Amino acid sequence: MLSGLSSLNWLTLNDNVIQSIQAGSFQDLRSLNELSIKGNKLTTLDQCIFNVSNHPMMNLEILMHYNDWMCGPQLCWLLDAFGTWMTLMDSGTPAKCFSPASLAGQEVGTLSAHDLRCLPPGEYFL
């Protein structure tokens, strides 16, 4: 968890073989405008890495290409984030799905709720 960095504007965690990011890792980064996590071994991002309810990050740009994204229900929260407080940046190389096979190679930013098999609001998966 990154604490004591509430004025940090830009965080680059590129090419570090990161496989997961712990819940709450970025919750104290109130001024974060750009997050680059490209070139790691990430398969998913849990929305709990951010604490949007306490201090919404209205203009966070995220670079997340060159990871092994598993495009399914666990990424459904990104659909809402991309339309409100988060912008997916691609720097000429978009983030793409690694799995499942039916979505492999598709750009994460172009997927729909149907593609990700998102449940209707109010329904939860176990």
trRosetta pair geometry for C-beta under 8 A, 3 or more apart (Angstrom, degrees):
i j d omega theta_ij theta_ji phi_ij phi_ji
1 22 6.5 -83 -62 89 75 127
1 24 5.8 -15 -113 113 118 96
1 25 5.3 -136 -110 -118 55 49
1 27 7.6 -22 -152 31 107 99
1 28 7.7 79 168 8 98 116
2 5 5.3 -40 159 32 105 133
2 8 7.6 -44 150 22 136 159
2 11 7.8 -84 -60 -119 177 147
2 25 6.2 55 6 174 88 70
2 26 6.5 19 43 -101 116 49
2 28 6.5 -146 99 58 72 106
2 29 6.3 28 92 -55 124 109
3 28 5.1 71 -120 29 60 165
4 28 7.3 26 -5 136 28 148
5 8 4.2 13 162 -22 104 125
5 28 6.6 100 54 108 71 107
5 29 6.0 -11 99 -98 99 82
6 28 5.7 -81 -80 163 80 84
6 29 6.8 -167 -119 -121 38 28
6 30 4.8 14 -160 24 88 107
6 31 6.4 88 155 0 56 100
7 31 5.2 14 -146 27 33 150
8 11 6.1 48 152 -61 127 99
8 29 5.4 -54 66 -137 111 98
8 31 6.2 150 63 71 40 100
8 32 6.0 8 99 -82 88 79
9 31 5.5 -55 -83 132 64 103
9 32 6.6 149 -151 -122 23 33
9 33 5.0 -4 -171 17 81 106
9 34 7.1 32 145 25 73 85
10 32 7.6 138 -73 -147 21 67
10 33 6.4 -34 -71 61 70 89
10 34 4.6 4 -120 62 82 104
10 35 8.0 -169 -154 -73 47 37
10 36 7.9 17 -176 -1 86 102
11 26 7.7 -153 40 -116 162 113
11 29 7.0 -40 -29 -140 140 155
11 32 6.2 -26 -2 -132 113 114
11 34 7.3 179 32 96 57 63
11 35 5.3 -2 65 -116 99 70
11 36 7.2 -169 98 30 55 69
12 36 4.5 -2 -120 60 71 116
13 16 5.6 -68 175 14 75 138
13 18 6.2 18 151 -22 119 150
13 35 7.7 -5 14 -173 104 81
13 36 6.7 171 34 90 60 64
13 37 5.2 2 70 -109 106 68
13 40 7.1 5 124 -60 96 135
14 36 5.5 -20 -54 130 100 109
14 37 7.2 -176 -81 -147 52 16
14 38 5.2 -1 -119 65 95 78
14 39 5.0 48 -170 46 80 118
14 40 7.5 -135 -148 -45 33 87
15 38 7.5 -2 -38 101 70 71
15 39 4.0 -17 -70 118 69 133
15 40 7.1 -136 -81 -71 16 61
16 39 7.9 96 7 101 54 91
16 40 5.9 -12 56 -104 72 101
17 40 6.3 156 -116 -148 6 69
17 41 5.5 20 -162 -9 55 115
18 21 6.7 32 165 -65 128 82
18 37 6.9 -78 64 -161 141 98
18 40 4.0 -27 49 -154 85 139
18 41 6.5 -176 78 39 38 75
18 42 6.2 6 101 -55 92 93
19 40 7.4 -149 -62 158 31 103
19 41 4.7 -23 -93 90 69 111
19 42 6.8 157 -158 -85 24 46
19 43 7.7 5 -168 -2 70 92
20 42 7.1 125 -90 -118 35 76
21 25 5.1 -97 173 18 95 155
21 26 7.9 8 164 -19 132 102
21 37 7.5 -57 -52 -127 138 146
21 42 7.3 -1 -15 -110 98 121
21 45 6.8 8 40 -130 121 76
21 46 7.4 -155 75 34 86 89
21 49 5.0 29 115 -111 117 140
22 25 4.9 117 68 -59 78 105
22 49 7.2 116 87 -110 37 87
23 46 5.9 -53 -87 101 85 138
23 48 3.8 -12 -138 119 102 120
23 49 6.1 -108 -124 -75 36 50
24 27 4.6 -31 -156 -13 67 129
24 48 6.4 -31 -39 153 63 87
24 49 6.8 -83 7 -136 17 35
24 51 6.6 33 -123 -51 69 109
25 49 5.0 -20 38 -153 98 89
26 29 4.7 -50 -169 25 77 125
26 32 6.5 -31 -172 -4 115 166
26 35 7.2 -15 -116 -100 154 143
26 49 5.4 46 20 150 101 85
26 50 5.4 -25 81 -92 111 64
26 51 7.8 -168 93 4 65 76
27 49 7.8 -147 -45 161 77 37
27 50 6.6 138 -87 -162 59 29
27 51 3.5 52 -134 -7 98 120
27 54 7.0 50 -171 47 97 135
29 32 3.9 38 143 -35 114 122
29 57 7.9 14 102 -86 88 134
30 55 4.6 -43 -122 141 95 156
30 57 7.7 -164 -156 -85 36 87
32 35 6.2 31 171 -57 124 98
32 57 6.0 -25 71 -128 91 138
32 60 6.1 26 112 -112 94 104
33 57 8.0 -168 -94 -169 37 105
33 59 5.9 -9 -136 104 84 99
33 60 6.5 -157 -153 -110 27 48
33 61 6.6 17 153 18 68 92
34 60 7.3 162 -85 -160 26 58
34 61 4.7 -15 -108 66 77 99
34 62 7.6 171 -157 -80 51 35
34 63 7.6 23 -175 -6 94 98
34 89 7.8 -5 -138 7 98 151
35 60 6.3 7 3 -173 107 106
35 61 7.4 173 28 87 63 51
35 62 4.9 -11 68 -111 97 79
35 63 7.3 -163 99 29 52 67
36 62 7.6 167 -85 -159 37 48
36 63 4.2 2 -121 54 79 115
37 40 5.9 -47 169 4 80 133
37 42 6.4 29 146 -12 122 151
37 62 7.1 -11 16 -168 101 95
37 63 7.0 166 31 85 54 66
37 64 5.3 9 67 -110 97 74
37 67 7.2 13 122 -57 94 138
38 63 5.0 -45 -37 133 113 100
38 64 6.2 -170 -79 -135 68 13
38 65 5.0 8 -126 61 110 65
38 66 4.9 65 -178 45 86 106
38 67 7.1 -124 -139 -33 43 92
39 65 7.8 23 -41 97 62 65
39 66 4.3 6 -78 106 55 134
39 67 7.4 -64 -14 -62 8 69
40 66 7.6 105 16 108 45 86
40 67 5.4 4 63 -102 76 100
41 67 6.9 138 -145 -144 6 78
41 68 6.3 0 -160 14 55 113
42 45 6.7 25 177 -63 133 80
42 64 7.4 -72 74 -162 142 99
42 67 4.2 -20 58 -158 89 137
42 68 7.0 171 80 44 41 68
42 69 7.2 12 109 -81 86 65
43 67 7.2 -155 -72 156 31 102
43 68 5.2 -28 -92 94 77 90
43 69 6.3 137 -157 -126 41 24
43 70 4.4 30 173 -8 99 105
43 98 7.2 -83 -125 49 81 131
43 99 7.9 -7 -152 41 107 109
44 69 7.2 104 -79 -145 45 64
44 70 5.6 -42 -57 51 94 101
44 74 4.7 -16 -146 121 138 134
44 75 6.4 -131 -138 -62 84 88
45 49 6.5 -73 -173 13 87 136
45 64 7.5 -63 -41 -133 139 148
45 75 7.0 67 44 -111 83 82
45 78 7.2 83 65 -68 118 116
46 49 5.7 118 75 -25 79 89
46 74 7.5 -54 -92 -176 65 102
47 50 6.5 -59 -177 45 58 94
47 52 7.7 -45 176 -2 100 122
47 77 4.2 -63 -60 125 133 165
47 81 7.4 -168 -118 -52 106 133
48 51 8.0 25 -163 -79 52 65
50 57 6.6 -92 -156 12 130 126
50 60 7.9 -97 -113 -24 146 172
51 54 4.7 2 136 27 113 114
51 55 6.8 49 96 35 93 78
52 55 7.7 -104 -149 74 27 41
52 56 5.3 40 -170 -110 76 65
52 57 6.7 -88 -112 17 79 80
52 85 6.6 146 -136 61 122 161
53 56 7.6 32 -95 -65 13 78
56 85 5.7 -123 -179 -109 96 149
57 60 4.2 41 133 -40 123 116
57 85 5.5 108 83 165 62 120
57 86 7.4 48 95 -76 105 78
58 84 7.9 -83 -138 150 65 74
58 85 5.0 -88 -121 -128 34 89
59 85 7.2 -76 -36 -163 25 63
59 87 7.4 -6 -163 -1 56 113
60 85 6.2 38 21 145 99 82
60 86 4.9 -28 76 -109 101 73
60 87 7.1 176 91 23 48 70
61 86 7.7 143 -97 -164 23 60
61 87 4.8 -27 -107 70 71 102
61 89 4.8 43 178 -30 105 125
62 86 5.9 -1 -1 -169 118 109
62 87 7.2 161 20 78 70 49
62 88 6.1 -36 69 -111 90 52
62 89 6.5 170 73 20 33 87
63 89 4.9 -48 -77 79 78 103
63 90 7.3 146 -129 -102 79 20
63 91 6.1 18 -125 -7 127 119
64 67 6.0 -46 170 11 78 132
64 69 7.6 73 140 -69 113 124
64 88 7.1 -64 26 -141 108 92
64 95 4.5 11 90 -88 87 142
64 108 7.3 -42 89 48 120 158
65 90 6.2 78 -44 -143 131 71
65 91 7.6 -130 20 48 134 97
65 93 4.7 154 136 117 167 96
65 94 6.1 152 -92 133 122 18
65 95 4.4 -131 -84 -80 62 59
65 96 7.1 46 -136 1 86 74
66 93 7.2 24 -37 133 94 135
67 95 6.9 -4 38 -142 99 101
67 98 7.6 -104 118 -27 56 125
68 98 4.0 -9 -162 -15 65 168
68 99 7.5 23 169 3 88 95
69 75 7.2 45 -172 -75 109 151
69 95 6.2 74 -27 167 146 103
69 96 6.9 177 37 99 119 35
69 97 5.2 -88 91 -115 104 47
69 98 5.5 141 52 5 50 89
69 99 7.9 -164 102 38 48 61
69 108 5.8 -37 131 -80 172 124
70 74 7.1 29 94 52 103 127
70 75 7.8 174 88 -27 61 117
70 97 7.6 65 -135 -154 14 84
70 98 6.6 -44 -70 62 52 96
70 99 5.0 -13 -119 70 73 98
70 100 7.5 56 -158 -42 75 58
71 75 5.9 -55 -135 32 55 147
71 97 3.8 -47 -13 -115 132 122
71 98 7.9 149 -11 36 89 54
71 99 7.1 -180 24 90 73 43
71 100 7.1 -102 63 14 80 66
71 103 4.6 -103 71 115 133 151
71 106 7.2 -66 20 70 172 108
71 108 6.5 -156 -98 -111 117 79
71 111 6.2 -161 -166 -91 130 163
71 115 7.1 -29 150 139 122 102
71 116 6.1 -101 169 -106 81 80
72 75 6.6 106 58 16 40 95
72 100 6.9 72 -67 -19 107 101
72 116 6.0 127 -165 -164 18 69
72 117 6.1 -19 -157 45 72 112
73 76 5.4 -14 -160 -26 53 118
73 116 6.1 130 -82 152 36 89
73 117 5.4 -65 -58 91 90 88
73 118 5.9 140 -123 -100 75 47
73 119 6.8 37 -136 -14 126 87
73 125 5.6 36 136 21 161 153
75 78 5.0 -22 177 11 81 123
75 79 7.9 96 133 -26 75 82
75 108 7.2 -98 174 -153 151 108
75 111 7.8 46 106 80 128 148
75 116 5.7 -120 74 -137 93 133
76 79 5.9 -37 -171 11 51 114
76 80 8.0 39 144 -4 68 96
76 113 6.6 56 -138 -129 99 78
76 116 5.3 165 -82 122 75 139
76 118 3.8 122 -122 -108 129 110
76 119 7.6 -47 -89 25 174 65
77 80 6.0 -55 -166 38 49 106
77 81 6.1 47 142 -21 75 111
78 81 5.2 -58 -141 43 39 114
78 82 5.8 43 160 -27 73 102
78 86 7.4 -80 -148 82 69 143
78 88 7.9 55 180 -66 114 121
78 108 7.3 -32 126 165 156 111
79 82 6.2 -49 -145 30 24 109
79 83 7.0 9 157 -6 55 110
79 111 7.6 -98 -83 94 102 87
79 112 7.7 63 -117 -158 134 32
79 113 5.9 30 -100 -72 176 81
79 116 7.2 -141 -41 20 124 150
79 118 7.0 -62 12 -57 147 157
80 83 6.1 -72 -157 43 31 104
80 84 6.1 -4 161 4 70 121
81 84 6.3 -82 -140 49 27 92
81 85 6.1 -60 -153 59 69 82
81 86 4.0 12 156 27 99 126
82 86 5.7 -54 -85 86 40 92
82 87 7.0 86 -147 -114 64 31
82 88 5.6 -16 -119 -17 111 105
82 109 6.6 157 -136 -134 151 81
88 94 7.9 48 143 -145 118 84
88 95 6.7 -97 -167 20 121 121
88 108 6.9 -158 -145 93 154 105
88 109 4.4 -160 82 -89 152 119
90 93 5.8 -160 172 72 86 35
90 94 4.1 -25 -131 -89 139 58
90 95 6.8 -126 -108 -9 89 68
90 107 8.0 -21 -100 -148 143 120
90 109 7.3 -95 -56 -1 119 145
94 107 4.3 -12 136 -129 145 112
94 108 7.1 -170 162 29 96 78
94 109 6.3 -106 -155 21 117 115
95 107 6.8 94 73 -158 55 66
95 108 4.2 -25 100 17 106 127
95 109 6.8 104 51 -23 96 90
96 104 7.9 52 153 -175 103 46
96 105 5.7 -17 -179 -150 130 26
96 106 6.4 148 -152 74 81 28
96 107 5.7 -53 -97 -96 71 44
96 108 6.6 -146 -99 -25 17 81
97 100 7.8 -23 163 36 127 42
97 103 4.2 -29 107 128 165 101
97 104 5.7 -119 106 -104 94 29
97 105 6.7 -36 64 28 82 26
97 106 5.0 10 21 55 117 82
97 107 7.9 -82 -7 -25 82 3
97 108 6.3 136 -53 -76 75 74
97 111 7.5 88 -48 -64 125 135
98 104 6.2 4 179 -123 23 85
99 103 7.3 65 152 64 23 94
99 104 6.2 5 -91 -78 36 95
100 103 5.7 74 58 24 69 95
100 104 7.1 -96 111 -39 33 85
101 104 5.3 -26 -141 -9 36 122
103 106 4.9 -77 -171 29 72 125
103 111 7.1 27 -148 -106 130 124
103 115 6.3 105 -104 180 124 103
106 110 6.6 -116 173 70 94 109
106 111 6.5 97 127 -74 124 95
106 115 7.5 -125 118 -167 158 142
107 110 4.5 66 78 10 103 109
107 111 7.5 -156 94 -30 57 79
108 111 6.1 -44 -161 1 37 117
111 115 4.2 -128 -160 84 89 142
111 116 5.6 88 148 -45 127 96
112 115 4.7 108 49 1 69 100
112 116 7.2 -152 93 5 40 87
113 116 6.1 -64 -146 48 31 102
113 118 4.0 -71 -161 39 86 128
114 117 7.4 24 -177 -76 32 40
114 118 7.7 -61 -52 29 23 86
119 123 4.0 -119 159 93 124 110
119 124 6.8 -177 75 -87 156 14
119 125 5.9 174 -29 -39 137 95
120 123 5.2 65 62 13 74 120
